[in-house]
């Protein structure tokens, strides 16, 4: 698992702001595996990727590698991106919380490597579940009006995205921040509002998903998990299936380009590994477009 070194990232930010040179050998991203990874206490970011048509641009893995070795003009472009400030602000919050490591999907995964991307997607739920803190950054929100369930208040985009479902459920502690990184609240304290928006039962949000799975009375079924995802969207069609792997306890290879067949493979894998019969009751739900035929593609 690849992390951002919080102190190093903030020191680099300060040095650049002051016009100082930073050694080209400085490492911002560091990798840990096995026992070394297990000991790490880290913060993890949950957010919506920026939309380039709206003037937003993320900083990717290759950009982070180039940050210290590229020329001044290119470095200025990277530092001018909205994604760069998001990384810096995440590190600042982690430092306030006493954490030395941060994981952000935009720059901590080399998406040019299909094997690394597949491993990351299959590990994503575990990474969020093991985080000390998860920061849910709501870029399109100011204040906490959305938590009061006022009709005129728009629901943040974060709640409509496919990947943020597991990012809400998996971590023990999810801290919500508005666009200025002002604290809104934690998942457990906002459970009633979150349940109203997401249809996820309050006990799952308060007690934890794993605890709910182990409960003989409130264990979420496959069909119920599908229903939580029913109104959510992803940029890539395949991700509507891939984003549910962790919640359903399923592992399978990524085949971008397969389209709706990704959900067909997901169904088959659930049938192969689970005794949950509720999957056979799952039909077409709103805009999700999942067929009542269990082998429909």
C-alpha positions in Angstrom: 0.0 0.0 0.0 1.4 3.4 -1.0 1.1 6.4 1.4 1.8 10.1 1.3 4.3 11.0 4.0 2.4 13.9 5.7 5.4 15.7 7.2 7.4 15.5 3.9 4.5 16.7 1.8 3.9 19.7 4.1 7.6 20.5 4.2 7.7 20.5 0.4 4.7 22.8 0.2 6.4 25.2 2.6 9.7 25.1 0.8 8.1 25.8 -2.6 6.1 28.7 -1.1 9.3 30.2 0.2 11.2 29.7 -3.0 13.5 27.1 -1.6 15.0 24.2 -3.4 13.9 20.7 -2.4 16.3 17.7 -3.0 15.2 15.7 -6.0 15.7 12.5 -4.0 13.1 13.4 -1.5 10.4 10.8 -1.3 6.8 11.8 -0.8 5.2 8.5 -1.6 6.3 5.4 0.4 5.2 1.8 0.2 4.5 -0.7 3.0 3.5 -4.3 3.0 2.8 -7.1 5.5 3.8 -6.4 9.1 5.0 -3.0 8.2 1.7 -2.0 6.8 -0.3 -3.5 9.7 1.5 -1.2 12.1 0.6 2.0 10.2 -2.0 4.3 11.5 -3.2 6.4 8.6 -6.0 8.8 7.4 -7.8 8.0 4.1 -9.6 10.5 1.9 -13.1 9.9 0.5 -14.1 12.5 -2.2 -15.4 13.1 -5.6 -12.9 13.4 -8.4 -12.7 16.9 -9.9 -14.4 17.6 -13.2 -12.0 19.1 -15.7 -14.8 20.9 -17.6 -15.5 22.8 -14.3 -11.9 23.8 -13.9 -11.0 21.0 -11.5 -8.0 18.8 -12.1 -6.5 16.0 -9.9 -2.9 15.3 -9.2 -2.1 11.7 -10.3 0.6 9.2 -9.3 2.8 10.3 -12.2 2.4 14.0 -11.3 3.6 13.3 -7.7 6.6 11.5 -9.1 7.3 14.5 -11.4 6.7 17.2 -8.7 10.3 17.4 -7.5 12.1 16.6 -10.8 10.2 18.6 -13.4 11.0 22.2 -14.4 9.5 25.2 -12.6 6.8 25.8 -15.2 5.4 22.3 -15.1 5.7 22.2 -11.3 3.7 25.4 -11.1 1.0 23.8 -13.2 0.8 20.8 -10.9 0.7 23.0 -7.8 -2.0 25.1 -9.3 -4.4 22.2 -9.6 -7.4 21.9 -7.3 -6.2 18.3 -6.6 -2.9 19.6 -5.2 -4.6 21.8 -2.6 -6.9 18.8 -1.7 -3.8 16.7 -1.0 -2.2 19.5 1.1 -5.4 20.1 3.0 -5.8 16.4 3.7 -2.2 16.2 5.0 -2.8 19.3 7.2 -5.9 17.7 8.8 -4.0 14.4 9.3 -1.2 16.3 11.1 -3.8 17.9 13.4 -5.1 14.5 14.2 -1.6 13.2 15.0 -1.3 10.9 11.9 1.9 10.6 9.8 0.4 8.9 6.7 -2.4 9.6 4.3 -3.8 7.6 1.4 -5.6 9.3 -1.5 -6.8 7.3 -4.5 -5.8 10.0 -7.1 -2.1 9.8 -6.4 -1.4 6.7 -4.4 -2.4 4.2 -7.1 -0.5 3.9 -10.4 -3.5 3.5 -12.7 -1.2 2.8 -15.6 -0.5 -0.6 -14.1 -3.4 -2.9 -14.7 -2.2 -5.3 -12.0 -1.8 -2.6 -9.4 -5.2 -1.1 -10.2 -6.8 -4.6 -9.9 -5.1 -5.2 -6.6 -6.2 -1.8 -5.3 -9.8 -2.2 -6.3 -9.9 -5.7 -4.6 -8.2 -4.3 -1.5 -10.1 -0.9 -1.3 -12.7 -2.0 1.2 -10.0 -3.4 3.6 -7.9 -0.2 3.2 -10.9 2.0 4.2 -11.9 -0.4 7.0 -8.3 -0.3 8.5 -7.9 3.5 8.4 -7.7 5.3 11.7 -9.8 8.1 10.3 -11.6 8.6 7.0 -12.1 12.2 5.8 -15.2 12.7 3.6 -14.5 15.9 1.7 -17.7 17.6 0.3 -16.3 20.1 -2.2 -19.8 21.3 -3.2 -21.0 22.1 0.3 -20.7 25.0 2.7 -21.7 24.3 6.3 -24.0 21.5 7.5 -27.4 22.5 6.1 -27.7 19.2 4.3 -27.7 17.3 7.6 -30.9 19.1 8.7 -32.9 17.5 5.9 -34.2 20.8 4.7 -36.1 20.4 1.4 -34.5 23.4 -0.3 -31.0 22.1 0.5 -29.2 20.1 -2.2 -27.7 16.8 -1.3 -23.9 16.8 -1.8 -22.7 15.0 -4.9 -20.6 12.7 -2.7 -23.8 10.8 -1.8 -24.6 10.0 -5.5 -21.3 8.3 -6.4 -20.8 4.6 -6.5 -17.4 4.3 -4.8 -18.3 6.5 -1.8 -20.9 3.8 -0.6 -18.2 1.5 0.7 -16.1 4.6 1.8 -19.0 5.5 4.1 -19.7 2.1 5.4 -16.2 0.5 5.8 -14.3 2.9 8.1 -15.1 2.9 11.8 -14.8 6.7 11.9 -15.8 9.0 9.0 -15.3 12.7 9.5 -17.3 15.0 7.2 -15.8 18.4 6.0 -17.2 21.1 3.8 -15.3 22.8 0.9 -13.3 25.0 3.3 -12.4 22.0 5.4 -14.7 23.1 8.2 -15.8 20.2 10.5 -19.4 19.0 10.0 -19.5 15.9 12.1 -18.8 12.2 12.4 -20.7 9.3 10.9 -22.1 8.0 14.2 -23.3 11.4 15.2 -24.9 12.1 11.8 -26.4 8.6 11.5 -30.0 9.8 11.3 -29.4 12.3 8.5 -27.1 9.8 6.7 -29.7 7.1 6.9 -32.3 9.3 5.5 -30.1 10.2 2.5 -28.6 6.7 1.8 -31.3 4.3 3.1 -28.6 2.5 5.1 -30.0 1.5 8.5 -28.8 3.7 11.4 -27.5 0.6 13.3 -25.1 -0.1 10.4 -23.8 3.4 10.5 -23.5 3.5 14.3 -22.4 0.0 15.1 -20.4 -0.9 12.0 -21.0 -3.0 8.9 -19.0 -6.0 10.1 -21.0 -6.0 13.4 -24.2 -5.9 11.4 -23.1 -8.8 9.2 -22.5 -10.8 12.4 -25.9 -10.0 13.8 -28.5 -12.8 13.6 -31.2 -10.1 13.4 -30.0 -7.2 11.3 -27.5 -8.8 8.9 -27.8 -6.9 5.5 -28.6 -9.2 2.6 -27.1 -9.0 -0.9 -30.4 -7.5 -2.2 -30.3 -4.9 0.6 -26.7 -3.9 -0.3 -27.7 -3.6 -4.0 -30.6 -1.3 -3.0 -28.2 1.0 -1.2 -26.2 1.3 -4.5 -29.3 1.6 -6.7 -29.2 5.4 -7.3 -25.5 5.8 -7.4 -23.4 6.4 -10.5 -19.9 5.9 -11.7 -17.9 7.3 -14.6 -17.1 3.8 -15.9 -20.0 1.4 -16.2 -17.9 -1.5 -14.9 -17.3 0.4 -11.6 -20.9 0.0 -10.6 -20.1 -3.6 -10.0 -16.4 -3.3 -9.0 -17.3 -0.7 -6.3 -19.4 -3.3 -4.5 -16.8 -6.1 -4.3 -15.7 -5.3 -0.7 -19.2 -4.9 0.7 -20.2 -8.3 -0.8 -17.0 -10.0 0.2 -16.1 -10.9 -3.4 -12.8 -10.8 -5.3 -12.6 -10.9 -9.1 -10.2 -9.5 -11.8 -10.9 -6.1 -13.4 -11.7 -6.2 -17.1 -12.4 -2.6 -18.1 -14.2 -2.6 -21.4 -16.5 -5.4 -20.5 -19.4 -3.0 -19.7 -22.5 -4.6 -18.2 -20.8 -8.0 -18.2 -19.0 -6.9 -15.0 -22.3 -7.1 -13.1 -23.0 -10.5 -14.6 -19.6 -11.8 -13.3 -20.3 -10.2 -9.9 -23.7 -12.1 -9.7 -22.1 -15.4 -10.6 -19.3 -14.9 -8.1 -21.8 -14.1 -5.3 -23.8 -17.3 -6.2 -20.6 -19.3 -6.2 -19.4 -18.0 -2.8 -22.5 -17.2 -0.9 -25.7 -18.9 0.4 -27.6 -15.6 0.4 -30.7 -16.3 -1.7 -31.9 -12.7 -1.7 -29.8 -12.1 -4.9 -32.5 -14.1 -6.8 -35.1 -11.5 -5.8 -33.2 -8.6 -7.1 -34.9 -6.9 -10.0 -34.7 -3.7 -12.0 -34.4 -0.8 -9.6 -34.9 2.8 -10.6 -32.0 3.9 -12.8 -29.6 1.1 -11.9 -30.7 -1.0 -14.8 -29.9 -4.4 -13.1 -32.0 -7.2 -14.6 -34.2 -9.5 -12.7 -32.6 -12.3 -14.7 -29.7 -13.5 -12.5 -27.6 -14.2 -15.6 -28.5 -11.1 -17.5 -25.7 -9.0 -18.9 
